[in-house]
Structure formats: C-alpha cells, structure tokens
Amino acid sequence: MISQLHIKNFKSIVDLTLDLGRVNLFIGENGCGKSNILEAVAFATSANEGIVNTTVLYSKGVRVTDAIYYHNGFSDVQLDNIEISLLDDNYWWHNFFNLENYEVWRNSNVGTEFVNFLVKAVPYFDDPSGAIRLKKDEFGGYEFAVNFEKLKTSTSNKEKSKLIEDYNDVIQYIERSRSEFMSKYMIYSPENSSLRKFEEEGQVKPLGSRGEGLFGLLKSLSKDNGSLQYVKEYLEAIDWFEDFSIPNDLMSNEYKIAIKDRFINSDLMQLDQRSANEGFLFLLFYIVLFSSKKTPQFFAVDNIEASFNPKLCAKLINMLVELSKKNEKQVLMTTHNPATLDGLDLNDPEQRLFVVRRNIDGHTIATRITEKPKISTPMKLSEMWTKGLLGGLPNNF
C-alpha cells in the first residue's frame, strides 16, 4: 500500500504531506482542493507507467486542461516544477512535472542505482558479443536486454562481470517502480447515464472512470457463480432487491442484467439497467469495484455519496471498508454528505478521515481527525461536522 503522499506546487497545493491508511475519506468545502489530491496521484501513477498525455489522464478521470493550469498560480510562491512522491514499503517514487508541458516528465523512481548502472553499461550496449542491447522506445525511454551467457563468456572488459552482479537488483528496482499496484490507479466518478449504457460496454475494460464497462465485467464474473453471489449479498442493503442474473442467451456483444424486485411478480416483469433506480446501479458499481480482482488495487472515488440516502451512505462506507480489507484494496474518497462519516471507525488505523481546507493564503492544507472531539453531549461524526466541530465548512456566510 501507499503509506505516504507528498505533493508540491500542484494546483491549489503548495506543499502537502499525507500519511495514508487503507480507506481515506476527505471532507471539506467546495473548491478546497480535495479532488486536486486525487488528481495529483493520477499524474504520479501515470508517470510510473511511463506515459503522461491527455488521453491517459482523461481515461484516469482527471479534469484535463492546459499544462499551466496544473501549477499553482499564487503570487507568493515561486513558479517551480510540480513534485509528486509516493511512499510504498519504504521506497519513495519521485515524479517531477515539467512547467511547460505535462507530457514531458522526469521520473526518478529508480534513483541513482539505475543511473549508475546505465553509466557503466552504456559503453557495452550493442557490442559485438550481443551481450547487452539498448533500444529507444516510442516514449523517449530505453528498453534494454542482457544475454547472461554471452556476458559471462565475454572477456573484453572486466567491468562486465560487475554488471552481472548489479543487474538483478536494478531490474527488480525498475519493475517495482512500474508496479501494477500504482499504475492502474483511476479516479472513479460514476454517472447515471454511463451506468445505463449498453453500447460502450465492450470498449472499456475492466471499468471506465464514469462507470462504463460495469455490465461487461458482470458478464465475465457470471461464469463464476461464487463471484456473483458475493455481490448479491452486499446488494441486500437495498430493501426491494431480491436477485439479479445475466441472461444466458446474450450474444457476445450484448450486455444486460435482469433484476428481481421482491415486490413485483418476476414472471411478468424484471428490471434491467435502463429501468433500475440509480441508487441500485451506483451500489452495484461500488461493490464490483471494491471486490473484483480485475479492478485496480489502488484507486479513488470522487463524491462517493452520489445518489444515496443518508442512512445508506453510512452503510456504504461500512461495507466498502470491509471489502477493501478482504480484497486488498486501497482507496481515496471525497464526500460532501455528513452521513458518510458515520460509517467510519476512527479507532481503526486503516480508516482515516481528513479535513481539507484552504489557509489564509489560499493554499490547500489537510488535517487528519484521529478521534472525535471531546464534548459533553455524545454526537455522531455527521452531527459534529454539520455543527462545525470538525471544520471543513464554509465560513463566509
């Protein structure tokens, strides 16, 4: 998991460090910088893949704009490169964002070990023995390969033997920096219209940032009854829900779900994604997102409370915490609904609540709430937020 996040000079964030848990919930007034935190991570994880461009950022759920708008515009802060760093099991992955063009990144994840290795190895690339080969890839990076047998038998330079010793450690370091855990990170903001579409199902795998692909993923999961049963158990939070299935007679390019309402005669009528209420569709999306092995291990959800009754908001957070632990997921979430806080357990170090605000200079800062404020009358976290005891509320009206 990512244990720490450090962001400098990104949008409204001048310098921010966060110690993360498994489930991280961000609250605060509109425009305070909550979504900026999620997007900064998207930039860093895109750089880990070696590709940062408009198409990739859009697919990850970033609000794409011109490069200059990703930098802070504060008059009291020197305009400098954006830096976004992630700490994973005591390894820092540093990413530097060029001022003029976000497609020009310098990714120093592999650090000095990789640089030193390349310095030593470059003289032997494409050498007559064919022991080491170097090829520039389409993104401006380098792909290289080592033939150990040829390297061992080559006697042209004694330093080649040292390369053999270094090679495994360096490659493991490089592979770690390209870790799948980070590279698949996305910001999900499901939309009602996208969750009802049939047409785009085959184009998005496994899930698009707006909910596309849900029924295609369900169709693949239907081959494993256990997976679908797992989803159905959590859907029982919806009172009218009885069951759902994927019709057996669908063509390969057809995507549909048959939903049973326990109050309706299923012999006469069953719902599909076009007729089901949006709360059900959103809940189905989140359960699949947090439980499927095909979805990212590390991701974000912007406005997790959308389309839910306040009481269901608290239940949802409770379920998602449970699913995150069961399925080794880590998530960053934002919310504007106080009821979501009542699903958190601040005594659990894996669950963290952050209040985000802008200071007197307009810079985004975040404070972790580690325990409920001590007051004479017991209150839920939702009440504490609405009464201003946690912060994160507008103070200009």
C-alpha positions as CSV (number, residue, x, y, z in Angstrom):
1,M,0.0,0.0,0.0
2,I,0.9,3.7,-0.3
3,S,1.7,4.9,3.2
4,Q,2.6,8.5,2.4
5,L,1.9,11.0,-0.3
6,H,3.8,14.3,-0.8
7,I,2.6,16.9,-3.3
8,K,4.3,20.2,-4.2
9,N,3.1,23.0,-6.5
10,F,0.1,21.1,-7.9
11,K,-3.0,23.4,-8.5
12,S,-4.0,24.8,-5.1
13,I,-1.5,22.6,-3.3
14,V,1.9,24.3,-2.5
15,D,3.3,21.7,-0.1
16,L,1.2,18.9,1.4
17,T,2.2,15.6,3.0
18,L,-0.4,12.9,4.0
19,D,0.0,9.7,5.9
20,L,-2.5,7.4,4.3
21,G,-4.4,4.3,5.5
22,R,-6.3,1.7,3.6
23,V,-9.6,3.7,3.4
24,N,-9.1,7.5,3.3
25,L,-12.0,9.9,3.3
26,F,-11.6,13.6,2.5
27,I,-14.2,16.2,3.5
28,G,-14.2,20.0,3.1
29,E,-16.0,22.9,1.4
30,N,-16.3,23.1,-2.4
31,G,-13.1,24.1,-4.1
32,C,-10.8,23.5,-1.1
33,G,-8.6,21.0,-3.1
34,K,-10.0,17.5,-2.3
35,S,-10.2,16.5,-5.9
36,N,-6.7,18.1,-6.6
37,I,-5.2,15.5,-4.2
38,L,-6.8,12.6,-6.2
39,E,-5.6,14.1,-9.5
40,A,-2.1,14.6,-8.3
41,V,-1.9,10.9,-7.6
42,A,-3.2,10.2,-11.1
43,F,-0.3,12.2,-12.6
44,A,2.2,10.4,-10.5
45,T,0.9,6.9,-11.3
46,S,0.7,7.8,-15.0
47,A,4.4,8.7,-14.9
48,N,5.0,5.3,-13.3
49,E,3.6,3.8,-16.4
50,G,5.9,6.0,-18.5
51,I,3.0,7.7,-20.3
52,V,1.6,11.0,-19.4
53,N,-0.6,12.6,-22.0
54,T,-4.1,14.0,-22.5
55,T,-5.6,10.6,-23.4
56,V,-4.2,8.8,-20.5
57,L,-5.1,11.5,-18.0
58,Y,-8.7,11.7,-19.2
59,S,-9.1,7.9,-19.1
60,K,-7.9,8.0,-15.4
61,G,-10.6,10.5,-14.5
62,V,-8.5,13.7,-14.5
63,R,-10.1,17.0,-15.4
64,V,-7.8,17.6,-18.4
65,T,-6.7,21.2,-19.2
66,D,-3.7,23.1,-20.4
67,A,-0.4,22.3,-18.6
68,I,-0.2,25.8,-17.0
69,Y,-3.4,25.2,-15.0
70,Y,-1.9,22.3,-13.2
71,H,0.6,24.6,-11.5
72,N,-0.3,26.8,-8.6
73,G,-0.8,30.5,-9.5
74,F,-0.1,32.0,-6.2
75,S,1.9,35.3,-6.4
76,D,3.7,34.5,-3.1
77,V,5.0,31.1,-4.4
78,Q,7.9,30.7,-6.8
79,L,6.7,29.0,-10.0
80,D,8.6,25.7,-10.0
81,N,8.3,22.2,-11.2
82,I,5.5,20.1,-9.7
83,E,6.7,17.3,-7.5
84,I,4.6,14.3,-6.5
85,S,6.0,11.5,-4.4
86,L,4.6,8.2,-3.2
87,L,6.0,6.1,-0.4
88,D,5.4,2.4,-0.8
89,D,7.0,-0.1,1.7
90,N,9.8,2.4,2.5
91,Y,10.6,3.2,-1.2
92,W,9.9,6.7,-2.5
93,W,8.7,7.1,-6.1
94,H,9.5,10.6,-7.1
95,N,8.0,12.3,-10.1
96,F,8.7,15.8,-11.5
97,F,6.3,17.7,-13.7
98,N,7.7,20.0,-16.4
99,L,6.4,23.5,-16.3
100,E,5.5,23.9,-20.0
101,N,4.2,20.5,-21.0
102,Y,2.8,17.8,-18.8
103,E,3.8,15.2,-21.4
104,V,7.5,16.0,-20.6
105,W,8.1,14.3,-17.3
106,R,11.3,13.3,-15.5
107,N,10.6,10.2,-13.5
108,S,13.4,9.4,-10.9
109,N,11.7,6.4,-9.4
110,V,14.7,4.1,-10.0
111,G,17.1,6.7,-8.4
112,T,20.8,6.7,-8.6
113,E,21.2,2.9,-8.7
114,F,19.7,2.8,-12.2
115,V,21.6,5.9,-13.3
116,N,24.9,4.4,-12.2
117,F,24.1,1.1,-13.8
118,L,23.4,2.8,-17.2
119,V,26.6,4.9,-17.0
120,K,28.5,1.7,-16.5
121,A,26.6,-0.3,-19.1
122,V,26.2,2.1,-22.0
123,P,29.7,1.5,-23.4
124,Y,28.8,-2.2,-23.9
125,F,25.3,-1.7,-25.5
126,D,25.2,-3.2,-29.0
127,D,28.7,-4.5,-28.6
128,P,29.9,-7.3,-30.9
129,S,29.2,-10.0,-28.4
130,G,25.5,-9.1,-28.3
131,A,25.6,-9.3,-24.5
132,I,23.7,-6.1,-23.9
133,R,21.3,-4.3,-26.3
134,L,19.7,-0.9,-25.9
135,K,16.8,0.4,-27.9
136,K,15.0,3.8,-27.5
137,D,11.2,3.3,-27.1
138,E,8.4,5.5,-28.5
139,F,8.1,7.4,-25.3
140,G,11.7,8.6,-25.2
141,G,12.8,6.0,-22.6
142,Y,15.0,3.0,-23.1
143,E,14.5,-0.7,-23.3
144,F,17.5,-2.9,-22.7
145,A,18.2,-6.6,-22.5
146,V,21.1,-8.7,-21.2
147,N,22.2,-12.1,-22.5
148,F,23.8,-13.6,-19.5
149,E,25.5,-16.4,-21.3
150,K,27.2,-14.1,-23.7
151,L,28.0,-11.7,-20.9
152,K,29.7,-14.4,-18.8
153,T,31.9,-15.6,-21.7
154,S,32.9,-12.1,-22.8
155,T,36.4,-11.1,-21.7
156,S,36.6,-7.8,-23.5
157,N,36.2,-5.8,-20.2
158,K,36.4,-6.9,-16.6
159,E,33.7,-4.5,-15.6
160,K,31.1,-6.7,-17.4
161,S,31.3,-9.2,-14.6
162,K,30.2,-6.4,-12.1
163,L,27.2,-5.7,-14.4
164,I,26.0,-9.3,-13.8
165,E,26.0,-8.7,-10.1
166,D,24.2,-5.4,-10.4
167,Y,21.7,-6.4,-13.0
168,N,19.2,-8.4,-10.9
169,D,18.9,-5.8,-8.2
170,V,18.5,-3.0,-10.7
171,I,15.8,-4.8,-12.7
172,Q,13.8,-5.6,-9.5
173,Y,14.1,-1.9,-8.6
174,I,12.8,-0.9,-12.1
175,E,10.0,-3.4,-12.0
176,R,8.9,-2.2,-8.6
177,S,8.7,1.4,-9.9
178,R,6.4,0.2,-12.6
179,S,4.3,-1.7,-10.0
180,E,0.8,-2.7,-11.1
181,F,-0.5,-1.6,-7.8
182,M,0.1,2.1,-8.7
183,S,-0.1,2.0,-12.5
184,K,-3.8,1.0,-12.7
185,Y,-4.9,3.9,-10.4
186,M,-8.0,5.7,-11.5
187,I,-10.4,8.3,-10.2
188,Y,-14.0,7.0,-10.4
189,S,-16.9,9.4,-10.7
190,P,-19.7,7.1,-11.9
191,E,-22.6,8.8,-13.8
192,N,-26.2,7.7,-14.0
193,S,-26.2,7.9,-17.9
194,S,-23.0,5.8,-18.2
195,L,-24.3,3.1,-15.9
196,R,-27.3,2.6,-18.1
197,K,-25.5,2.3,-21.5
198,F,-25.1,-0.8,-23.5
199,E,-23.1,0.5,-26.4
200,E,-19.8,1.2,-24.7
201,E,-19.5,-2.0,-22.7
202,G,-17.1,-3.8,-25.0
203,Q,-14.8,-0.7,-25.3
204,V,-13.8,-0.3,-21.6
205,K,-12.0,-2.9,-19.6
206,P,-12.5,-3.5,-16.8
207,L,-14.3,-0.3,-15.6
208,G,-14.3,3.2,-17.0
209,S,-14.0,6.2,-14.8
210,R,-17.7,7.1,-15.3
211,G,-19.0,3.6,-14.8
212,E,-18.6,2.3,-18.3
213,G,-17.9,-1.4,-18.6
214,L,-19.8,-2.5,-15.5
215,F,-22.1,-4.9,-17.3
216,G,-19.3,-6.3,-19.4
217,L,-17.4,-7.1,-16.2
218,L,-20.5,-8.6,-14.6
219,K,-20.9,-10.8,-17.7
220,S,-17.4,-12.1,-17.2
221,L,-18.0,-12.6,-13.5
222,S,-21.2,-14.6,-14.2
223,K,-19.1,-17.5,-15.3
224,D,-18.1,-17.8,-11.6
225,N,-21.3,-18.1,-9.5
226,G,-19.4,-17.5,-6.4
227,S,-18.3,-14.0,-7.5
228,L,-21.9,-13.0,-8.3
229,Q,-23.2,-14.4,-5.1
230,Y,-20.6,-12.3,-3.2
231,V,-22.0,-9.2,-5.0
232,K,-25.6,-10.1,-4.3
233,E,-25.1,-10.4,-0.5
234,Y,-24.0,-6.8,-0.3
235,L,-26.8,-5.6,-2.6
236,E,-29.3,-6.7,0.1
237,A,-28.7,-3.3,1.6
238,I,-31.3,-2.2,-1.0
239,D,-34.7,-3.1,0.6
240,W,-36.6,-4.1,-2.6
241,F,-33.7,-6.2,-4.1
242,E,-34.2,-9.9,-4.4
243,D,-31.8,-11.2,-7.0
244,F,-30.2,-10.5,-10.3
245,S,-28.8,-12.6,-13.2
246,I,-27.1,-12.3,-16.5
247,P,-29.3,-13.8,-19.3
248,N,-27.8,-16.9,-20.8
249,D,-28.9,-16.1,-24.4
250,L,-26.9,-13.0,-24.8
251,M,-24.7,-12.6,-27.9
252,S,-21.0,-11.9,-27.4
253,N,-21.6,-8.1,-27.9
254,E,-24.7,-7.9,-25.8
255,Y,-24.7,-6.7,-22.2
256,K,-27.7,-6.9,-20.0
257,I,-28.7,-7.6,-16.4
258,A,-32.0,-9.0,-15.2
259,I,-33.0,-7.6,-11.8
260,K,-35.7,-9.0,-9.5
261,D,-37.8,-6.7,-7.3
262,R,-39.2,-8.7,-4.5
263,F,-42.5,-6.7,-4.7
264,I,-43.0,-7.4,-8.4
265,N,-44.1,-10.7,-10.0
266,S,-40.9,-11.7,-11.8
267,D,-42.9,-13.9,-14.2
268,L,-44.5,-10.7,-15.5
269,M,-41.6,-8.3,-15.3
270,Q,-37.9,-8.0,-14.5
271,L,-35.8,-4.8,-14.4
272,D,-32.7,-4.1,-16.4
273,Q,-30.1,-1.4,-16.1
274,R,-32.3,1.0,-18.0
275,S,-35.2,0.7,-15.6
276,A,-33.5,0.2,-12.3
277,N,-33.2,3.1,-9.9
278,E,-29.8,4.9,-9.9
279,G,-29.1,4.2,-6.2
280,F,-29.1,0.4,-7.0
281,L,-26.8,0.9,-10.0
282,F,-24.3,3.0,-8.0
283,L,-24.2,0.5,-5.2
284,L,-23.7,-2.4,-7.7
285,F,-20.8,-0.4,-9.3
286,Y,-19.1,0.2,-6.0
287,I,-19.5,-3.4,-4.8
288,V,-18.0,-4.7,-8.0
289,L,-15.2,-2.1,-8.0
290,F,-14.2,-3.0,-4.4
291,S,-14.5,-6.8,-4.8
292,S,-13.3,-7.8,-8.3
293,K,-9.7,-9.0,-8.8
294,K,-9.8,-7.3,-12.2
295,T,-10.3,-3.8,-10.9
296,P,-7.4,-1.7,-9.5
297,Q,-6.0,-2.3,-6.1
298,F,-5.3,1.4,-5.6
299,F,-7.9,3.9,-6.8
300,A,-10.0,7.0,-5.9
301,V,-13.7,7.8,-5.8
302,D,-14.8,11.4,-6.1
303,N,-18.1,12.2,-4.4
304,I,-18.8,8.7,-3.0
305,E,-22.2,9.7,-1.7
306,A,-23.8,10.5,-5.0
307,S,-27.4,9.0,-5.4
308,F,-27.6,7.5,-1.9
309,N,-30.0,8.0,1.0
310,P,-28.1,9.4,4.1
311,K,-28.5,6.2,6.1
312,L,-27.3,4.1,3.1
313,C,-24.3,6.4,2.9
314,A,-23.1,5.3,6.3
315,K,-23.9,1.6,5.5
316,L,-22.0,2.0,2.2
317,I,-18.8,3.2,3.9
318,N,-19.0,0.4,6.4
319,M,-19.4,-2.2,3.5
320,L,-16.5,-0.6,1.5
321,V,-14.2,-0.7,4.4
322,E,-14.9,-4.4,4.8
323,L,-14.5,-5.1,1.1
324,S,-11.2,-3.1,1.0
325,K,-9.7,-5.3,3.7
326,K,-11.0,-8.6,2.2
327,N,-9.7,-7.8,-1.3
328,E,-6.5,-5.9,-0.5
329,K,-7.8,-2.5,-1.9
330,Q,-6.6,1.0,-1.0
331,V,-8.9,3.9,-1.8
332,L,-9.0,7.7,-1.6
333,M,-12.6,9.1,-1.4
334,T,-14.2,12.5,-1.2
335,T,-17.6,13.4,0.1
336,H,-20.0,16.3,0.8
337,N,-22.5,14.2,2.7
338,P,-22.0,14.2,6.5
339,A,-23.8,10.8,6.8
340,T,-20.8,9.1,5.2
341,L,-18.7,9.8,8.2
342,D,-20.9,7.6,10.4
343,G,-19.6,4.6,8.5
344,L,-16.1,5.2,9.7
345,D,-14.3,3.8,12.7
346,L,-11.6,6.3,13.8
347,N,-10.2,3.7,16.2
348,D,-9.2,1.6,13.3
349,P,-5.8,2.8,11.9
350,E,-6.7,1.6,8.5
351,Q,-9.6,4.1,8.3
352,R,-8.6,7.7,8.1
353,L,-10.6,11.0,7.9
354,F,-9.0,14.2,6.6
355,V,-10.5,17.7,6.7
356,V,-9.3,19.7,3.8
357,R,-9.3,23.5,3.7
358,R,-7.5,26.5,2.2
359,N,-5.4,28.6,4.6
360,I,-5.3,32.4,4.8
361,D,-3.1,32.4,1.6
362,G,-5.4,30.1,-0.3
363,H,-3.1,27.1,-0.1
364,T,-4.7,23.6,0.3
365,I,-3.9,22.0,3.7
366,A,-5.3,18.9,5.3
367,T,-5.7,17.8,8.9
368,R,-6.3,14.2,9.9
369,I,-9.0,13.6,12.5
370,T,-7.8,10.8,14.8
371,E,-10.6,10.9,17.3
372,K,-13.9,12.5,18.0
373,P,-13.7,15.9,19.6
374,K,-14.4,15.6,23.4
375,I,-17.8,17.2,24.1
376,S,-20.3,16.9,27.0
377,T,-23.1,15.5,24.8
378,P,-22.3,12.4,22.6
379,M,-22.7,13.1,18.9
380,K,-22.2,11.2,15.7
381,L,-19.4,12.3,13.4
382,S,-22.1,13.6,10.9
383,E,-23.5,15.9,13.6
384,M,-20.1,17.1,14.6
385,W,-19.3,18.1,11.0
386,T,-22.5,20.0,10.4
387,K,-22.1,21.8,13.8
388,G,-18.6,22.9,12.8
389,L,-16.7,20.8,15.3
390,L,-14.6,19.2,12.7
391,G,-14.0,22.1,10.3
392,G,-14.4,21.7,6.6
393,L,-17.4,24.1,6.3
394,P,-17.7,27.4,4.5
395,N,-17.2,30.4,6.9
396,N,-18.1,33.2,4.5
397,F,-21.9,33.0,5.1
